Amino acid sequence: MADELQTLDEPGRPTLHRATASDGYRWHYRTFSPPGEPIGRVIFLHGIQSHGGWYPRSCSQVAAAGYEVFFLDRRGCGLNAEKRGDFPSFRRVLDDIAEFVKILPTDKPRLMGAISWGGKLGVGFQYRHPGLVDGLALLCPGFFPQVNLSFFQRLWIGRCALRAPTRMFPIPLNDPALFTESEHWREFLRNDPLALHEATARMMFQSNSLDIYLRRAKRLVKVPTLLMLAGQDRIIDNAKTRRFFEKLPCEKQWIEYPNAQHTLEFEPESHPFVNDLLGWMGKVVGN
């Protein structure tokens, strides 16, 4: 199922691996190892533009606290050059995640961390593949974007999804200022060769289809769930997100950081979000 490629020069010294999905697609993920026997395992999912290379700082901190951490690069994103900016369906992406989670040992709790657009996958996963994880953390999840395509752009994409599914369209998040106030991290985003700036009509259409799917999926979120919001988020609508979250039929906790921007990873190192995440994780795993 998976093979190790190399150790990366990133915080926590993660190892890079490659897995093969049941349809033959080969994709990459990072593993961050704890100092001893893990107290739990965490699977992280990234947003529509990002990839695992954005998040080694927080992942290394979670691993140092005793968790084995896996950060998956979604097919067509990050280090996955094949069919870049594309995937056949959101269900195929959910199945990629499930195939990976199923090979992990079940001796310790398994948690999922879903960031930005990945939050949609995190909730959809509970519907399509229930029972595979024991907790779900939603970090600024992208259920309700403030930045979106116009009606006519969406109409054109829908038409192309049927007639020219691999036609590329810009993702409307190409301004680094949407993600962070930090000039250091804005420069990082401007120069990131692995960030996804375009997606196929098929991928964008499937993202909209996933929105419809979530109307049913939210009723099946039964695991303990954490919501983290950034008070100065310019990408997602926090009020609508809170209302969505309140309807989940599970044990819930939510935290809002009034002065934070969308990507919590790019806040100052003293920011408490990782410690807060670890506090919630400790409750879920009983540690």
Buried (B, 14 or more C-beta within 10 A) or exposed (E): EBEEEEEBEBBBEBBBBBBEBEEEBEBBBBBBBBEEEBBBBBBBBBBBBBBBBBBBBBBBBBBBBBBBBBBBBBBBBBBBEEBBBBBBBBBBBBBBBBBBBEEBEEEBBBBBBBBBBBBBBBBBBBBBBEEBBBBBBBBBBBBBBBBEBEEEBBEBBEEBBEEEBEBBBEBBBBEBEBBBEBEEBBEBBEEBEBBBEBBBBBBBBBBBBBBEBBEEBBEBBBBBBBBBBBEEBBBBBBEEBBEBBEEBEBEBBBBEBEEBBBBBBBBEEEBEBBEBBBEBBBBBBEE
